[in-house]
Amino acid sequence: MPREFELRKEVVLAATPEQVWEAISTEAGNTAWFQPIENLDPGAANVLAWDPPKHLRVDADTHAFDYLIEARDGGTTVLRFVHSGVLDEDWSGEYEDQTGKGWDLYFHTLAAYFRHFAGARATYVEAEGPKVADERARALLRKELELGENPAVGDRARLSLDGDVVDAEVDYTRHGTLGLRTADGLVRFHLRDRIDLSIAVAHYVYDTEVDAARLTRAWEDWLNRVLG
């Protein structure tokens, strides 16, 4: 039978409440850490709470997303997030677990954006590769990126993409997921075999002119070459 669920997350951000509000309520803001979403309309039926820059609640079918923003001393802000709703009987506990891990990565990306690229406009691209078991995918990614067996935050990596060689730094390794930071962007590899989905990559590029279609094709070619 369908069942209720609730995921709670909290992150401290090097930003003002107004900057955090922009990041969660506008298309440009969401593009910098999550994915492009149209500017939210406070009069829309799915916007259940609109109190800038303190509280936003958005409804999406059987799911709801609550953002509570609180200023802290020293120019930082706490963002408290609750994802709640009802899961269909076809969704196992694995889906809930992976969703929670996904939010961990997204909020880490938001924190990294404010820490390293605050105020920069973002271009977001995503691409999917072949379906590969997560452990094998991790091993192939480590080899291609010239990383050791147990990558740690701060380790140096090298990424060859679309004819360019890019130096990168590991900035995320939780839950077996790998995230990289380059001079002008953030790269996130989503390993999703546990929920029966193929591997995907998300690339956030900041304040750099990007041909998004070309970059998407380059990532598709890269994933198929490395993991195919």
SULPELIN-V186911 format. One line per field, one symbol per residue. psi: psi as a letter, one per 20 degrees, with the letter a starting at -180 (. if undefined). burial: I if it has 24 or more other C-alpha atoms within 12 Angstrom, else O. A space follows every 10 residues. Layout:
# SULPELIN-V186911
psi->???
burial->???
This chain:
# SULPELIN-V186911
psi->qqqqrpppqp qpqmrrhhhg ghhiiqghgh hiieqppqpq oiiqhiohpn mqlgpppppn djqqoppppp qrqjjrqpop pporbppqii prhhggghgg hghggghggg ghghhhkpiq qqppqqqqar oqqggggggh ggghjlqahm qqpiqqrppo pkiqppqrpp jpjqkjqpqq pahjrppppo okhhkkqrqq qppoppkppp nhgghghghg ggghghi.
burial->OOOOIOIIII IIIIIIIIII IIIIIIIIII IIIIIIOOOI OOOOOOIOII OOIIIIIIOO OOOIIIIIII IOOOOOIIII IIIIOOIOOO OOOOOIOIII IIIIIIIIII IIIIOOIIOI IIIIIIIIII IIOIOOIIII IIOOIOIOOO IOOOIOIOIO IOOOOOOIII IIIIOIIIII IIOIIIIIII IIOOOOOIII IIIIIIOOOO OOOOIIOIII OIIIOIIO
